[in-house]
């Protein structure tokens, strides 16, 4: 059985210390989440894989890490100060606050079913704060609502120091903040989140072929790490939903328990952003093509996704319940490179010789993988705990190990067990986990 509702995955994440509400002992902060010991490992694995596949594995992409706080002039030029807002309404019945476009199909309040609301008013999603000791209008700055603008501001400098020629990309991962009117669906839409983005700069007129390239590249990335292809689709934006700065855009969508929703977007942003910053800053952000001897502002193709949303997708997609009664188990069939723990090492009993041998194997594996060492409970319960955490392999050291110098390796998905010589254990896992 797969995930049928979000309560299932929220409960698992809380129970296993994967993800839980921020400031929980004080009642929590709506739309803000903490990542526990398993959660932070899984999230870091996703980030490492994305960076490896999109930066390290490509000659035409470099990375940066720009400041969360940028000049307020940058957000004015990009249109965020004047236009980054949602229509907000209040239900006159239950007083709940909603985005005007998030009512039910019949125009009723999702909380109480009422149909009487205040007039819509625009609500800017950026968090304001003050820079410096004096709080006045001149000291107002914003927490970035997206990581993209930091890339655009640094475009010319990065291109110069990296000596890159178009087409090339600049990648960034980092925190972003949006003061959502109504955060919902666990970490799918929250107020503090992390993004991964690439701004891929191309010659005007060539954006179409690079849109096709990045659509396929990013779609296949999710398949590569185990997402069910039947729950993944690519959907084009129609003219009504197309952003004002884009000439085409696509969403990679996943079928969540609450329906098909955007997992990642790929947009052709034209030259909108660079042109705005070129004009507003007075700095020349044009690119010089030394072959054609022309100056121009590049067009941009942008693959942009949420790390938190990606992690939630992997969790939902990997979740399964199998068997019945005493044989029932919950298992996360996570890709081995995404799983927060790759290997669990178990001495069969709390016997000194078994424990010592198990620690030798654990210490060797810890040099290369994230390893759990578990002595608590019978071996069946330990297997179930690791299944629920998504651990792909368990290594058991038993009394036969002391004689034949071999261990039992159990596969999470098949539950098959294989006897492997200690001297071959490292190669066994190198082949499957590297």
NUTOR-867684 format. One line per 4 residues: number of its first residue (from 1); their letters; for each residue x, y, z of C-alpha. Coordinates in pm, whole numbers. Each point is the difference from the previous one (the first is absolute). Layout:
N
NUM> a> X,Y,Z ~ ...
//
This chain:
434
1> xxxx> 0,0,0 ~ 133,344,-94 ~ -70,335,169 ~ -371,83,-14
5> xxxx> 3,319,205 ~ 254,247,132 ~ -63,-98,363 ~ 179,-328,-67
9> xxxx> 324,163,-111 ~ -21,279,261 ~ -38,-259,275 ~ 297,-203,-125
13> xxxx> 218,310,-24 ~ -87,106,356 ~ 40,-350,145 ~ 341,-60,-157
17> xxxx> 142,349,44 ~ 7,77,-371 ~ -201,325,-8 ~ -208,167,271
21> xxxx> -140,343,79 ~ 234,278,108 ~ -25,122,363 ~ -228,-291,76
25> xxxx> 34,32,380 ~ -149,349,-32 ~ -288,-110,-219 ~ 185,14,-331
29> xxxx> 43,263,-272 ~ -239,-43,-291 ~ 182,-63,-327 ~ 343,-58,158
33> xxxx> 161,-343,44 ~ 303,-162,159 ~ 196,-289,-148 ~ 108,-263,254
37> xxxx> 294,-244,-11 ~ -142,-209,-285 ~ -154,296,-179 ~ 315,209,-20
41> xxxx> 198,-295,-138 ~ -259,-69,-269 ~ -25,368,-91 ~ 378,33,-23
45> xxxx> 14,-309,-222 ~ -252,156,-239 ~ 198,324,-10 ~ 329,-181,-63
49> xxxx> -150,-205,-283 ~ -158,305,-164 ~ 328,193,20 ~ 202,-295,-129
53> xxxx> -231,-62,-296 ~ -55,362,-97 ~ 331,168,85 ~ 284,-249,46
57> xxxx> -110,-215,-295 ~ -29,292,-242 ~ 268,220,-155 ~ -244,282,-71
61> xxxx> -144,59,351 ~ 166,160,304 ~ -142,71,344 ~ -32,297,232
65> xxxx> -144,70,345 ~ -144,351,8 ~ -114,194,305 ~ -353,-47,130
69> xxxx> -21,378,46 ~ 52,204,-317 ~ -48,368,-72 ~ -371,95,12
73> xxxx> 60,169,-335 ~ 51,-346,-151 ~ -345,-112,112 ~ -150,323,-128
77> xxxx> 159,-52,-342 ~ -104,-365,-20 ~ -364,90,69 ~ -24,-178,335
81> xxxx> -68,312,207 ~ -295,109,-212 ~ -125,-326,-144 ~ 96,-300,217
85> xxxx> -335,-40,170 ~ -304,-224,37 ~ -366,104,31 ~ -102,-52,367
89> xxxx> -351,-33,141 ~ -146,-77,344 ~ -297,-227,59 ~ -267,197,188
93> xxxx> -125,-322,157 ~ 304,-170,156 ~ 247,290,-47 ~ 244,-227,-185
97> xxxx> 233,173,-245 ~ 42,-134,-354 ~ 141,81,-338 ~ -295,105,-213
101> xxxx> 81,-268,-257 ~ 10,-279,260 ~ -371,-21,75 ~ -195,-313,-86
105> xxxx> -133,-47,-353 ~ -333,138,121 ~ 166,312,142 ~ -29,-106,363
109> xxxx> 236,11,296 ~ 207,-322,21 ~ -22,17,381 ~ -368,61,77
113> xxxx> -177,-7,-335 ~ -115,362,28 ~ -47,222,-304 ~ 41,349,145
117> xxxx> 342,166,-17 ~ 174,333,24 ~ 101,175,-321 ~ 328,-136,-145
121> xxxx> 309,205,84 ~ 353,-45,-124 ~ 248,-146,249 ~ 374,20,-74
125> xxxx> 170,-330,72 ~ 345,138,84 ~ 119,14,361 ~ 118,346,100
129> xxxx> 276,64,251 ~ 229,284,100 ~ 369,32,-82 ~ 198,190,263
133> xxxx> -85,156,333 ~ -260,255,-111 ~ -341,-119,-109 ~ -133,224,-275
137> xxxx> -101,-27,-363 ~ 357,40,-118 ~ 113,-304,200 ~ -269,-234,-136
141> xxxx> 131,-311,-172 ~ -159,-331,-97 ~ 72,-367,52 ~ 32,-140,-350
145> xxxx> -315,-172,-134 ~ 207,-187,-261 ~ 366,-77,-67 ~ -12,99,-368
149> xxxx> 56,375,38 ~ 334,-49,175 ~ 117,-185,-310 ~ -115,277,-234
153> xxxx> 176,266,208 ~ 325,-200,-17 ~ -32,-103,-366 ~ 268,228,-145
157> xxxx> 255,-58,276 ~ -40,-379,-3 ~ 23,-12,-379 ~ 319,206,8
161> xxxx> 182,-189,276 ~ -108,-342,-128 ~ 84,91,-363 ~ -317,-177,-112
165> xxxx> -149,49,-343 ~ -370,-15,-81 ~ -176,-234,38 ~ 83,-54,368
169> xxxx> -179,-24,331 ~ 33,125,357 ~ -143,-225,271 ~ -98,79,355
173> xxxx> -157,-174,296 ~ -121,184,306 ~ -270,129,230 ~ -290,209,-120
177> xxxx> -291,150,192 ~ -360,71,-93 ~ -260,130,241 ~ -267,-238,-129
181> xxxx> -356,94,87 ~ -83,-361,79 ~ 285,-257,7 ~ -132,-347,-66
185> xxxx> 67,-363,-84 ~ 290,-53,239 ~ 327,125,-156 ~ -153,35,-346
189> xxxx> -70,370,59 ~ 175,161,294 ~ 132,340,101 ~ 366,-99,22
193> xxxx> 136,-241,-258 ~ 300,-87,-214 ~ 27,21,-377 ~ 229,-134,-268
197> xxxx> 13,205,-317 ~ 202,36,-317 ~ -6,313,-211 ~ 123,-122,-340
201> xxxx> 104,291,-222 ~ -47,-44,-375 ~ 9,203,-318 ~ -338,159,-87
205> xxxx> -183,-231,-237 ~ 158,-317,143 ~ -216,-22,312 ~ -235,-254,-162
209> xxxx> 258,-276,-43 ~ 133,56,352 ~ -352,-14,142 ~ -35,-342,-166
213> xxxx> 336,-106,142 ~ -71,104,360 ~ -355,-138,-1 ~ 135,-344,-83
217> xxxx> 305,32,226 ~ -197,97,308 ~ -288,-241,-59 ~ 244,-290,-32
221> xxxx> 182,105,317 ~ -300,-97,211 ~ -34,-330,-185 ~ 371,-68,57
225> xxxx> -54,10,375 ~ -302,-224,5 ~ -313,212,-40 ~ -288,-202,-147
229> xxxx> -35,113,-366 ~ -377,-56,17 ~ -24,277,262 ~ 213,248,-192
233> xxxx> -99,216,-295 ~ 106,310,-192 ~ -263,271,-47 ~ 27,315,-213
237> xxxx> -127,332,136 ~ -282,148,-202 ~ -5,368,-95 ~ -212,99,300
241> xxxx> 240,-140,261 ~ 324,84,-179 ~ 208,247,203 ~ 41,344,-156
245> xxxx> 377,-48,-36 ~ -20,-341,-174 ~ -61,-102,-360 ~ -61,-364,100
249> xxxx> -2,-205,319 ~ -56,-358,112 ~ -64,-164,333 ~ 124,-343,98
253> xxxx> -300,-119,199 ~ -39,-285,248 ~ -324,-166,109 ~ -9,70,374
257> xxxx> -275,-126,234 ~ -158,345,-50 ~ 21,-15,-382 ~ 237,90,-283
261> xxxx> 222,292,102 ~ 322,166,-111 ~ 322,-170,107 ~ 236,212,-211
265> xxxx> -36,271,-260 ~ 199,60,-317 ~ -52,347,-144 ~ 137,202,-290
269> xxxx> 34,338,174 ~ 115,184,-316 ~ 233,294,81 ~ -244,151,251
273> xxxx> 209,-21,318 ~ 339,101,-139 ~ -156,286,-193 ~ -179,130,311
277> xxxx> 320,-6,207 ~ 203,143,-288 ~ -234,299,-21 ~ -59,52,373
281> xxxx> 362,-32,114 ~ 157,189,-286 ~ 256,-279,-32 ~ 65,-169,-332
285> xxxx> -120,-362,24 ~ 32,-74,-370 ~ 198,-296,-123 ~ 265,45,-269
289> xxxx> 20,-276,-261 ~ 358,5,-125 ~ -92,-208,-304 ~ -286,212,-134
293> xxxx> 143,321,154 ~ -338,97,141 ~ -124,104,343 ~ -336,-130,124
297> xxxx> -194,-82,314 ~ -34,-379,19 ~ -327,-187,27 ~ -40,-235,295
301> xxxx> -139,-351,44 ~ -68,-76,366 ~ -51,-343,160 ~ -120,80,354
305> xxxx> -111,-237,273 ~ -53,-18,374 ~ 229,-227,200 ~ -263,-49,271
309> xxxx> -269,-79,-256 ~ 236,-241,-174 ~ 72,-176,328 ~ -371,-31,75
313> xxxx> -53,-150,-345 ~ 270,-261,55 ~ -152,-90,340 ~ -352,-36,-136
317> xxxx> 113,-192,-306 ~ 215,-242,204 ~ -257,-73,272 ~ -159,-344,11
321> xxxx> -180,-226,246 ~ 37,-373,-52 ~ -128,-321,158 ~ -252,-49,276
325> xxxx> -4,-62,373 ~ 341,-80,148 ~ 154,3,-347 ~ -120,351,-82
329> xxxx> 274,253,-65 ~ 30,363,-104 ~ 280,56,-245 ~ 150,300,-177
333> xxxx> 135,-126,-332 ~ 232,299,-39 ~ 275,-2,-257 ~ 317,-115,185
337> xxxx> 175,332,-66 ~ -292,196,144 ~ -65,-219,305 ~ 111,177,322
341> xxxx> 176,-317,118 ~ 165,-225,-259 ~ 108,-287,225 ~ -110,-126,343
345> xxxx> 236,-230,192 ~ -141,-244,258 ~ 176,-236,238 ~ -248,-286,39
349> xxxx> 31,19,378 ~ 176,217,259 ~ 291,-239,2 ~ 339,169,39
353> xxxx> 162,-185,-291 ~ -296,71,-231 ~ -15,364,103 ~ 372,50,-54
357> xxxx> -9,-162,-345 ~ -305,207,-91 ~ 177,321,102 ~ 296,-83,-222
361> xxxx> -234,-34,-300 ~ -196,312,100 ~ 316,209,36 ~ 120,-107,-344
365> xxxx> -334,76,-166 ~ -33,337,176 ~ 294,126,-204 ~ -217,-15,-312
369> xxxx> -369,-19,98 ~ -246,115,264 ~ -24,-299,234 ~ -231,-86,289
373> xxxx> 107,-233,283 ~ -289,-162,188 ~ 9,-236,300 ~ -353,54,127
377> xxxx> -274,-266,-31 ~ -18,-322,-196 ~ 131,-18,-352 ~ -350,11,-155
381> xxxx> -86,328,173 ~ 331,150,-104 ~ -70,-92,-363 ~ -344,165,21
385> xxxx> 144,320,145 ~ 247,25,-286 ~ -266,-83,-261 ~ -208,291,129
389> xxxx> 303,230,-19 ~ 72,-107,-359 ~ 334,-171,71 ~ 78,-214,-307
393> xxxx> 237,-251,167 ~ 41,-160,341 ~ 313,-192,102 ~ -35,-261,276
397> xxxx> 297,-143,187 ~ -87,-337,158 ~ 189,-280,173 ~ 80,-164,-334
401> xxxx> 185,319,-92 ~ 265,-80,260 ~ 66,-328,-179 ~ -54,60,-373
405> xxxx> 90,373,-7 ~ -322,81,-190 ~ -303,219,75 ~ -365,-5,-104
409> xxxx> -109,292,-218 ~ -375,59,-30 ~ -158,194,-287 ~ -276,242,107
413> xxxx> -221,-41,-306 ~ 16,-375,-57 ~ 83,-98,362 ~ 237,-256,-151
417> xxxx> 306,-86,206 ~ 345,-67,-138 ~ 311,-132,169 ~ 307,212,-85
421> xxxx> 361,-34,116 ~ 114,290,220 ~ 288,70,-237 ~ -251,47,-285
425> xxxx> -251,221,188 ~ 157,329,-106 ~ -4,-93,-370 ~ -358,-127,38
429> xxxx> -118,342,112 ~ 226,197,-234 ~ -170,-175,-288 ~ -351,75,125
433> xx> 26,334,178 ~ 268,205,-172
//
